[in-house]
Amino acid sequence: MKREILFSMESPYRDTFRIRGYRFGEGEQTLAIVGAMRGDEIQQQYICSQLVRELSDLENQGKLALDHQILIIPSANPFSMNIGKRFWAMDNTDINRMFPGYNLGETTQRIAAGLFEAIKDFKYGIQLASFYVPGNFIPHIRIQKTGYEDIETAKLFGMPYVSLRKPKPFDTTLLNYNWQIWECKAYSLYSGQNDEISSPEAASAIKTVLHFMQRLGLVNQPKRPIADYNSIVVDEEELVSAVTPTAGIFKRVRNAGDIVQKGDVLARIIDPYEGHVKSEIISPVDGVIFFSHNKALCLQNTPLFKIYAE
């Protein structure tokens, strides 16, 4: 393993900003894994740190393919994580909305440019991502529909679901989108949590990545192989939303991954002053909860659940 500083930038107020990378093997630039780009992506950084530990052990045992490079970047935004902010502290901009970056631009544009320069030529890319609205997903692989997406390779992760998203204009500045434009087979892995560690979901994500690496021939013998799934491909445009008609305190009844039937109560919205139930959120279809809101408050007309109707 080689420890590297992939990008650095002097700061007038804090220590030098650094993006650290951990490189395994030599030869073809095969797989890059990017963890936290936002300050609340604790689970994503934790998963990357555990992958560094796992690959170090596998390398010592001679179980990594030496003619392929694997690069792991646990965090691309340590400053925001250190002060507990989701986005860049000075201007509240999102590094994951700045790709491919601009090395003479604003701070987050420069960070994105430095990161992208280090990873753009890899054949495969995995981003441990979080969604732009608060909530929990059922663990899955997500791909932007750019015309370059490779769905069959996504199935090699062995996850139950592969989600396809038709990019909106603001999605064209995402890492996943730009990786694909630069001919990288890019996938976003959603592990279910952000700002807290969920050990079962983190362990599952680690096994999933190792399983994918075994399928690519990068790992000769994974420590903890996982069961295969016949992955279901889900178009996000087909997910059915359950929307709240009113604002209030959100009291969740069902969670991401739960199987529900039409008419089941998914959540209750509580009046924050008088304590009574203002409304119940009812499942509009039979299916599996793909996404669920996870904050204590909700606003009117907010999609609180997204359901995959099987």
Secondary structure, DSSP 8 states (H G I E B T S, - for coil): -EEEEEEEE--SSSS-EEEEEEEES-SEEEEEEEEE-STT-HHHHHHHHHHHHHHHHHHHTT-B-TTEEEEEEEES-HHHHHTT-SS-TTT---GGGSTT--TTS-HHHHHHHHHHHHHTT-SEEEEE---SSS-EE-SEEEEE-SS---HHHHGGG--SEEEEE---GGGGGSHHHHHHHTT-EEEEEE-S-SSS--HHHHHHHHHHHHHHHHHTTSBSS-SS-------EEEEGGG-EEEE-SS-EEEEE-S-TT-EE-TT-EEEEEE-TTT-SEEEEEE-SSSEEEEEE--SSEE-TT-EEEEEE--
